[in-house]
C-alpha cells in the first residue's frame, strides 16, 4: 500500500493544562483497547472522515513540549482534520486547570491530582467499538478485554498494511450481528481440534465468554432499532435509559458508554472498586448500594463526575489504596 505521510504538532498553547499520554492510554478506559507502544510512539489505526489513517503519537509527560503526530494514509486527509480527531480522542479540548480547581475544593479529592497529573479522558474514535468494549469489559480485567477486542478486530475487521505492520479497523454492527457465537461444540471437540481454537472464526474464540450473545444481539439492535448517532443528541438521563436497552448493559456499563463514547461528563460508572473507594472517603467504609453510590457521584461531582471517577480509580491503583480495600483473606 502506497501511503502519504505527514507530521503534525499540537502546540502546548492549543490545549489547557498538563497531558500525560501514557497514563491516559493505559488507564483502562473502555473507549478502545490501549494503543500499541512502539519506540517513543503509541500507534493505532483510526478513521478520519471514513478514511483509514495510521496515527503515531508521542509527548513528554506534563511538559510544555508539543504533541508530536505522524499520520499515514493511502488517502489524502487534511492535517487539520487529523489534528481535530486527535484533540478529541485524547481529551485535549478539556480544561484540566478547571478540573483541578474543582478537585482542590474537596480535601478528599485534592490528593488525586499528584497521582493523576495529566490524565485525560481517552475518548472513542468509533462509538460502536466503545459500546462493544464496554460490554466486554464487564467482570473482566483490562488485559483480558483489550485482548478480546483485538481478536475481534483481527477476525472480522478490515485489514490495512503499512510499513509499520498490519492494522485492523473495528467491524461494523452488520458484521458482528452475523458472527457465529461458537464455531464448534467444544465439549465434542478432539484435543487436536481444540489446539486450533485461536484460528476459529467465532466470538467465543475471542475470549468474550458469555458476552458473545450480548455482542450479537446489541449489533442487531444497532442495525435495526437504535441509531447510535441519536444518543449523543439526547440529555444525559434519556441517553442513559436508551443505552440500558442493549443486552448485557447495566448501569455501570451504560455510564462507561456515555462517558467514553459520548463524553457525558455526568456519567459516573460504579463498580465494586469505585464503590469501596468512595465509601472509604465519604461514608466511613459503610456499605452503600451501587444505585445509591451512582446517585451520590452524579449529585456530588456534577459535570466532573466522570473525571472524578477516573481520577479516583487511578489514584487508588497507584497510591496503594486499592490494596488496602481488598477483602482480608
N, C-alpha and C positions, 0 to 999 in steps of 0.2 A: 504494500500500500504506500503510495506516494503521499507524503504529508507536508503541510505547511507548518512551520514552527515560528512562534512569536514569543518574545519576552515582555512581560508586563510587570510594572511595580505599583504597589499601592502604598503611597506615602503615609507616614505616621499622622500627618495633619488631616488625612482623609477619614480617619476613624477616631473615636473618642475613648481614651483610656488604654490600659495595657492589653496585650494579647499574648497568650501562651498557646501556640498552635498544638504542641504535643499533648498537653493535658486535655485540650478541647477534643481532639480526635480520639484519645484513648480513655475518655471518661465514661464510655458505655452508653451514651445516648442512643435511643432506638430509632434515629432517623435513617441509619445506614450502618454497615459494618465499618470498623476503623480502616482508614486508608492505609495502603501499604507503604512502609518506610523503605526507601532505597537511597543510600548515601545520605546526603543532607536534606533530601526532599521526601515529602509524603506525596503519593500519587494515586489517582483514580480516574476512571472514565466517567464523564458526565455528558449530558446532552444540553447543548445551548441552542435554543430555537430548533429543537429536534435534530440537531447535527451532532454527531459524536465528536467529543473533544477530550483528549487526554490532558489532565491537569497535573502538573508537578508544582508543589508549593513549599516554600521554606521561609522561616522567620526566626530570628534570635529572640528568645522569650523575653517579654516585658522590657523591650528597649524601644528607642525611637527610630530604629532601623526600618526601612521599607519592607513590606511583604513582597517576596520575590516569587514570580509565577512564570513557568514555562508551559505554554499551551501548544498542543499539536493536534491537527485535524486534517483529514483529506479534503475538507471543505473550507472555503473562505468564511471566517467569522470575525466580525468587528471586535477590536480589542475592548471597547467599552462594554460590549455585551458580556464578554468573558469576565471582565472586572466586576460588573454588576452582579453576576451569578456568584462569584467568589465572596464578595462582600456579604451577600445574603446567606450563603451556606455557612459561613464562619461567624455569623452574628456581628459583623464589623459595623453594622448600622446601629447596634445597640449602644446606649450611653452608659458605659461602666462607671464613670465617676458618679453619676446619679444613683446607680445601684449601690455603690459603696457608701454614699451618704445615707441611703436607706438602711443598709446593714449596720452602719455605725450608730444609728439611732437606737439600736437594741443591743445592749451588752451581751446578750446570749448569741447574737449573730456576728458581732464585730470580729471575733477571733477567726471566723471562717475566711476572712479576706487574706490573711497571711498564708494560709494553706492553698488558696484557690486563685491567687492573683493572676489575672489574665484569662481565666476560664470563661468561655463564652458558649452560648447555645450552638450546637452543631446541628444545623437545620437541614431538612430534607431537600435533595435536589430532584427527587422523584417521590411524590406523595404516596403513590400506591406501594412503592418499596417500603416506605416508612410504616404503612399500615401492616404489611406482612412482617416486617422486622419486629414491630411491637407485639403482634400476636405470637410470634416465635419466641420472643424474649420471656414470656410468662413462665414463671417457675423454672427458669433456665439461667445458666451462668452466661456472663458476657462472652466468654470464649466460645461456648457451645453455640449460641445463637449467631454469632459472627460467622462461624464455620458453616452453619446450616444455610445462611443466606448466600454465602459464596458458592456453595454447592448448587443451590437453585439457579444462580446466575450461569454457572458453567454448564448445567444440563439443558437449560431452556432459553437462556439469553442469547442475543445476537453477538457474535464474536467479531473483534476487531484486532488486527495485528499492527503493532507499532514497533519501532526499533527496540523499545524497552521490553517488549513481550506481548503476550496476548491478553486482551481485556474483554469483559463481557458487560453488556447492558443488562438491566433487570427486566425479566419478561413481563409482558402486559397481562392484564386480567383475562383476556381472551385465551391466552396460552395456559395459564395456571388453572383456569376453570376446566380445562380438558386434560390436565396432568393426571396420570393414574396414581391412586393412593399407594398401591403396592403392586409391583410387577409380578411377584411370585408369592405363594403362600410359604412363608419362612418355615413353618412347622413341618412342611413336607419336603423341604429342600435337602439335597445331599450336602455333606461338608464341602465338597469341591465347588458346588454352585454358590454356597454361602460366601466362599472366599472371593467371589467375583462381585460381591454386593455393591462395591463402590462404582461399578460401571452400569448398574441397573438404572433405568430412567424412570424412577418413581419417587414420590415425595418422601416416603419413609426412608429411602436410602440417603436422603439429605439430612437425616438425623433430626427431623422435626417431630417425630413421635406422634402422639395423639392429636397434635395440632394440624396434621395433614388434612383432616376433614374440615377444620375451620378455614384453612387456606383456600381449599377448593370452593367451599360454599361462599366465602367472602368474595372471591374472584367472580363468581356468578352474580352476586348481588351488585358489585361494582359495574358489571356489564349491563344489568337489566333493571336495577331498582334505585340505586343511589349514585348520583353523579358526584364524584369526589370534588369537582371544582365548585360545587354549590356550598360545600361545608365551610369553606373559608369566608364566605359572604354572610354567614349566619352570626348571631350573637353567641356568646360562649355557651349559655345553657342549652340553646337549641342544637348547637353543634355537638355538645356532649350527649344529648339524648339520641341524636341521629347515629353517632358512631357506636353507641351501645347496641344498636340493632345488628351489628356484624357478629357472626358466631365466634365464640371464644374471646369476646371483648367485654371485660368487666370494667368497673370504674378506673382502676389503675391503668390498664392498657388504653382505655379511652383517653385519659389525660395525657399519656405518652404520645398518642397520635396527635392530639390537639396541640401539645407543646412543641414537639419536634417536627411534626408535619405541617402545622399551620401557624405556629408562633402565637398561640393564645397564651398571653402572659399569666392569666389567672389559673391556668391548669396546674394542679398540684398532685402529681402521681404519688399514691401512698402504697408502699409495700411493707413488708414486715420490718425492714431496716429503718425506713423513714418513720414508721410508727414508733419504734423503740427510741430513735434519736430525739424526736420531738417530745415524746413522753418524758424522757430524761431531762430535757431542757426546760419544759414548761409545765409538766404535770407530776413532778416528783416521782417519775417512773411508774405511775399508776397505769393500769391497763385501760386504754381508750380504743373504742371500736374504729375500724378503718373509715366508715362513713363520717363519724364524729371528727376524726383526725383530718379528713379531707375538708370538711366544712370549716374547721378551725384554721387550716392553712390558707384557704381562699379568703376568709374574713380577716385574718391577722395580717397577711402579707400582700393581699390585693393583687395589683398588676405585676408585682415582683414575686408572686407565689412560685412560679416555675423556676425562676433563677434561684430563689431561696432553697427550694428542694434540691436543685442541682448542687449548690454550694454546701448544703448540709451533708449530703451523701458523700461528696468528695472529701470534705473536711473529716468526716467520721472514718473514712478509709485511711487517710494519711496521718491523722493525729493519734491513732490508737484507740479512739472511742469505740469503733466498731468491735474491736477485740473485747473491750470491757462489756459490751452489750450482748455478747454471745452467751447463750444459756450455759450455766455451770454444769459440767458432767458429774 
